[in-house]
Amino acid sequence: MRKSQSDGSKAIEPAVLWCPLYDWLVAGEPSNERKGGFLAFWTTLPGILTGVAALINAIVGVVGLWKSQNDGSSAPTTAATSIVESTTTGGDGTAGSGRGQLSLGSSDEADLEQGQIGTSSTADLIFGPESTPTIHATGSSFLASAAGGLTQAGCTRALMTSQKSFELVSEAAEHGLCVSTVEGNVAGVRIVRRPGVGNANLMLAFTVWR
C-alpha cells in the first residue's frame, strides 16, 4: 500500500529495471531439451558442413602463419657458382681463347666452350659423385694429363697420345688436365680448389684454345 507523507505529498516508489543477466540466473541452466537440440544440430548435414568449413579455415590460417614466419626467418640458399669468362681475338679476326672459372658440385656438368654449368649435349666434363673426387669426360670429349705443360702445344701433344675418359682430381691438381672438347677444340684445366672439409665443390680454371 502507498503511504502518504505527513505533508500530503505522495511517496516515490523505487524504479524496477529489467536485467537479462538476472533473468538468466533466476531461470538457471538451459534445459536438457535445449542441450539436446544444440548437439543434434552438429549431427545434421548443415552442422557437419559448418564444422568442416571451420576446420579448413583453421588449418589454412596455421599454414599461412607458418609459411610467413619461415620465409621471414631464413632465405633459400643456393650453391655458389662463379663464372668469369673472357674471349680474346687473334690478329686475323678469328677467335683466340676463352677463359673462366667454374665451381662444380657433385654430378655437375661443365661446358668449357660456353663457360656454363648444367646438363647439355655439348658439356665436356662432369664432376663425378664418387667418394674419391673424379673428373669424367662426357660425350665425345676426352682427357689427358698435362704433364708436358698446360699450354696449347703441350695439351695438343698430350691429347694425341692419351685419350682418357676420367682423371682423379688429385692427379689433375698436380699436373693440370688437357681436354679435347665436344666441338673438337683443345682446352687446359687447372684445379683452383679441391673439395674438402667444409667445401664440397670443385673450383677449376680453364682456357679453351680455338
Rosetta blueprint (number, residue, H / E / L):
1 M L
2 R L
3 K L
4 S E
5 Q L
6 S L
7 D L
8 G L
9 S L
10 K E
11 A L
12 I L
13 E L
14 P L
15 A L
16 V L
17 L L
18 W L
19 C L
20 P H
21 L H
22 Y H
23 D H
24 W H
25 L H
26 V H
27 A H
28 G L
29 E L
30 P L
31 S L
32 N H
33 E H
34 R H
35 K H
36 G H
37 G H
38 F H
39 L H
40 A H
41 F H
42 W L
43 T L
44 T L
45 L H
46 P H
47 G H
48 I H
49 L H
50 T H
51 G H
52 V H
53 A H
54 A H
55 L H
56 I H
57 N H
58 A H
59 I H
60 V H
61 G H
62 V H
63 V H
64 G H
65 L H
66 W H
67 K H
68 S H
69 Q H
70 N H
71 D H
72 G H
73 S H
74 S L
75 A L
76 P L
77 T L
78 T L
79 A L
80 A L
81 T L
82 S L
83 I L
84 V L
85 E L
86 S E
87 T E
88 T E
89 T E
90 G L
91 G L
92 D L
93 G L
94 T L
95 A E
96 G E
97 S E
98 G E
99 R E
100 G E
101 Q E
102 L E
103 S E
104 L E
105 G L
106 S L
107 S L
108 D L
109 E E
110 A E
111 D E
112 L L
113 E L
114 Q L
115 G L
116 Q E
117 I E
118 G L
119 T L
120 S L
121 S L
122 T L
123 A L
124 D L
125 L E
126 I E
127 F E
128 G L
129 P L
130 E L
131 S L
132 T L
133 P L
134 T E
135 I E
136 H E
137 A E
138 T L
139 G L
140 S L
141 S L
142 F E
143 L E
144 A E
145 S E
146 A L
147 A L
148 G L
149 G L
150 L L
151 T L
152 Q H
153 A H
154 G H
155 C H
156 T H
157 R H
158 A H
159 L H
160 M H
161 T H
162 S L
163 Q L
164 K E
165 S L
166 F E
167 E E
168 L E
169 V H
170 S H
171 E H
172 A H
173 A H
174 E H
175 H H
176 G L
177 L E
178 C E
179 V E
180 S E
181 T L
182 V L
183 E L
184 G L
185 N L
186 V E
187 A E
188 G E
189 V E
190 R E
191 I E
192 V E
193 R E
194 R L
195 P L
196 G E
197 V L
198 G L
199 N E
200 A L
201 N L
202 L E
203 M E
204 L E
205 A E
206 F E
207 T E
208 V E
209 W E
210 R L
